[in-house]
Amino acid sequence: MTFKTGDQVTWTSQAAGSSKTKTGEVVEVVAKGSRPNRDMFLSLYRSNGVGFSRNHESYVVMVKNKKFGVKFYWPMVKNLRSVATGA
């Protein structure tokens, strides 16, 4: 499934033995072979960084949270589902 900027998506991530479902808005479409815009999404490049580019179109997702404010993620596309359609 492909998404565009402004689409609402959801996915489940796993870390430290627990799963969390996140829901947010697509804020950048990343072209095949590229990585997210470093100037716009510097937080993705901290710590372990974003790693290698992907061999398919991918998406940066903004998640708003009362506790942490705004966070950006570059989730695996295979895990994304549309909030509007559930697909």
Secondary structure, DSSP 8 states (H G I E B T S, - for coil): ----TT-EEEEEEEETTEEEEEEEEEEEEE-TT----TTT-GGGGSTT---S--SS-EEEEEEEETTTEEEEE---GGG-EETTT--
